[in-house]
Amino acid sequence: MSVLEWLSHTMNFRYEIIPDNIYSVENNAAGKGLMSYILEGRAEVILGGIVITASRFQKLNFPYPFVIGQFGLVIPKPSSEVDITAVWKPFQGQIWTFLVVSMGMTILCLYGISHCIKDYMTNKENKNELTHGKLFEDIGRAFQYVFGVILSQGLLAQGGTSRDQKLTIRFLAGAWCTACFVLVTAYSSVLISFVTSPNYKPMIQSLYDIPKNPKVKITVNRGWSPDLLFTNAEDGIFKYLGDQLRNEPDLRCSETEQCMERVRKGSSAYVQEYRTIKNYVGEDLKKTGHCDFTIAKELFFSFGAGLAISKQADVEYYNRGMLKAHEAGFVDLWFSRNMADASRCLNQRDVTSEKQRVTLGGLSGAFLALGFGYGLSILSFFGEFIFRRR
């Protein structure tokens, strides 16, 4: 009504509204469509969001559209799930692999260096043979230290006192402590977001996720633009969805409420223009007081929609009126004034489950520091070995 009132006032003409219960633009098996009013000379203008298509343009004229939009998908609002694997998710699998390998290498290096220092660099004459019990005891102390540091327990290397430790072991222990500090800090900070953030997993994120989940079906208004877009497609994702509609005619609904109820059951995604479905979600929120619906993250297929007029009408006459409405900001005002608030149901923090994992590249500095410590430890070992052999 606001559009017609604006055009009537700006361009100085009078109008009369013809009421009907027709929802389709084209003629179909159910009867004549809205287009028949113009083609039969019973009306001059179809007021509504008539999407411009090649087949419609052959019979009708379209002034400058009052909507430049995209199609979206109404999906059920996802519920939070318990994620028992959150403890592993802050790091990628590569980092866990490198961490386990680094722990093993550090344990072996601590044992090997301390054993060599004891047996070859102390210059003691009464050396005892290494027993299996002593071997496991020394490796156990090295494991206790390596594992204790990564758990922030602050143990001394090899479980001994500070005066027992040689410079080589100090370098190796320092490198391990530095690497653990970076790893543990990064892990703890990312773990908090995985543990405390709601774990919402939407049914789909975009139209292109539907073939990956055969249980998800689309639902559309019979004879409306999405229906025609999919059923007339000859290849690609649109043809796949068109095949769904042809195989299951019940996926087409006569009224929008039927489509929304199908989505509420959790098995379908309703396709329509973004502003329109955003209003539907807001209206349902106002009615029920809670969010049963949300909108998939990715929109698709940009288009223009607006008035449709006869081929004999002066399209420039209507163009001037629509352009003036856009320039004055009235079109945005009409939409914002008449749309229900759906922001509570569209909160991306509640819908999106994707979190940024720590990558190996991001923690390469920790492993570089560990490698540098290994190098210093090896150099110190040979230095002490040469010095003691003299």
Long-range contacts (C-beta under 8 A, 24 or more apart in sequence): 2-330, 2-334, 3-47, 3-66, 3-307, 3-325, 3-334, 4-47, 6-321, 6-325, 6-330, 7-318, 7-321, 7-322, 7-325, 10-321, 10-324, 10-325, 11-317, 11-320, 11-321, 15-45, 17-47, 18-42, 18-43, 23-221, 23-222, 23-223, 23-224, 23-254, 23-255, 24-222, 24-223, 24-224, 25-50, 25-56, 25-223, 25-224, 25-308, 26-55, 26-56, 26-223, 26-228, 28-222, 28-223, 30-222, 30-223, 33-223, 34-308, 35-59, 35-60, 35-308, 38-308, 38-309, 38-310, 39-310, 41-310, 44-309, 44-310, 44-313, 45-307, 45-308, 45-309, 45-313, 45-318, 46-307, 46-308, 46-309, 47-307, 48-307, 48-308, 49-273, 49-276, 49-305, 49-306, 50-305, 50-306, 50-307, 50-308, 51-225, 51-303, 51-304, 51-305, 52-303, 52-304, 52-305, 52-306, 53-225, 53-228, 55-228, 56-308, 59-311, 60-308, 60-309, 60-310, 60-311, 61-308, 61-309, 61-310, 61-311, 61-313, 61-315, 62-304, 62-306, 62-307, 62-308, 62-309, 62-315, 63-306, 63-307, 63-309, 63-315, 63-318, 63-319, 63-321, 63-322, 64-306, 64-318, 64-319, 64-322, 64-323, 64-326, 65-304, 65-305, 65-306, 65-322, 66-305, 66-306, 66-307, 66-322, 66-325, 66-326, 66-331, 67-273, 67-275, 67-304, 67-305, 67-306, 67-331, 68-302, 68-303, 68-304, 69-273, 69-274, 69-275, 69-302, 69-303, 69-305, 70-273, 70-274, 70-299, 70-300, 70-301, 70-302, 70-303, 71-226, 71-229, 71-271, 71-272, 71-273, 71-274, 71-299, 71-300, 71-301, 71-303, 72-271, 72-272, 72-273, 72-274, 72-277, 72-278, 72-295, 72-296, 72-299, 72-300, 73-204, 73-206, 73-207, 73-218, 73-269, 73-270, 73-271, 73-277, 73-295, 73-296, 74-259, 74-260, 74-263, 74-269, 74-270, 74-272, 74-277, 74-280, 74-281, 74-293, 74-294, 74-295, 74-296, 75-202, 75-203, 75-204, 75-263, 75-269, 75-293, 75-294, 75-295, 75-296, 76-203, 76-263, 76-264, 76-266, 76-292, 76-293, 76-294, 77-291, 77-292, 77-293, 77-294, 77-345, 78-200, 78-201, 78-202, 78-203, 78-294, 78-350, 78-351, 78-353, 79-200, 80-198, 80-199, 80-200, 81-199, 81-200, 81-201, 82-199, 83-194, 83-199, 86-191, 86-194, 86-195, 86-199, 87-191, 89-194, 89-355, 89-357, 90-186, 90-187, 90-190, 90-191, 90-194, 90-357, 90-358, 91-187, 91-190, 91-357, 91-358, 92-357, 92-358, 92-359, 92-360, 94-360, 95-358, 95-359, 95-360, 95-363, 98-360, 98-367, 99-183, 102-179, 102-367, 102-370, 103-146, 103-147, 103-150, 105-374, 106-142, 106-146, 106-172, 106-176, 106-370, 107-139, 107-142, 107-143, 107-146, 108-142, 109-172, 109-374, 109-377, 110-142, 110-145, 110-146, 110-157, 110-158, 110-169, 110-172, 110-173, 111-138, 111-139, 111-142, 113-166, 113-168, 113-169, 113-172, 113-377, 113-381, 114-138, 114-142, 114-158, 114-166, 114-169, 116-381, 116-385, 117-166, 117-168, 117-169, 117-381, 117-384, 120-385, 120-388, 121-384, 121-385, 121-388, 123-388, 145-173, 146-176, 149-173, 149-176, 149-177, 149-180, 150-180, 150-183, 150-184, 152-180, 152-184, 166-380, 166-384, 167-380, 167-384, 168-377, 168-380, 168-381, 168-384, 169-377, 171-373, 171-376, 171-377, 171-380, 172-373, 172-374, 172-377, 174-373, 175-369, 175-370, 175-372, 175-373, 175-374, 175-376, 175-377, 176-370, 176-373, 178-366, 178-369, 178-370, 178-373, 179-366, 179-367, 179-369, 179-370, 179-373, 182-363, 182-365, 182-366, 182-369, 183-363, 183-366, 186-358, 186-362, 186-363, 186-366, 187-358, 190-355, 190-356, 190-357, 190-358, 193-355, 194-355, 197-349, 197-355, 198-349, 198-350, 199-353, 200-350, 200-351, 200-352, 200-353, 201-353, 202-294, 202-296, 202-297, 202-351, 202-352, 202-353, 203-266, 203-269, 204-269, 204-296, 205-296, 205-297, 205-298, 206-296, 206-297, 206-298, 206-300, 207-237, 207-241, 207-271, 207-296, 207-298, 207-300, 208-237, 208-298, 210-237, 210-240, 210-241, 210-269, 211-237, 211-240, 215-267, 216-267, 216-268, 216-269, 217-244, 217-248, 217-251, 217-267, 217-268, 217-269, 218-244, 218-245, 218-251, 218-268, 218-269, 218-270, 218-271, 219-251, 219-252, 219-253, 219-259, 219-262, 219-263, 219-268, 219-269, 219-270, 219-271, 220-245, 220-251, 220-252, 220-253, 220-259, 220-270, 220-271, 220-272, 221-252, 221-253, 221-254, 221-255, 221-256, 221-259, 221-272, 222-252, 222-253, 222-254, 224-272, 225-273, 225-303, 225-305, 226-271, 226-272, 227-252, 229-301, 256-280, 260-284, 260-293, 263-293, 264-292, 264-293, 269-296, 273-305, 274-299, 275-335, 275-339, 278-339, 278-342, 278-346, 279-338, 279-339, 279-340, 279-342, 281-340, 281-342, 281-345, 281-346, 282-339, 282-340, 282-341, 282-342, 282-345, 283-340, 285-340, 285-341, 285-342, 285-344, 285-345, 286-340, 291-344, 291-345, 293-345, 294-345, 294-346, 294-350, 294-351, 295-342, 295-346, 297-348, 297-351, 297-352
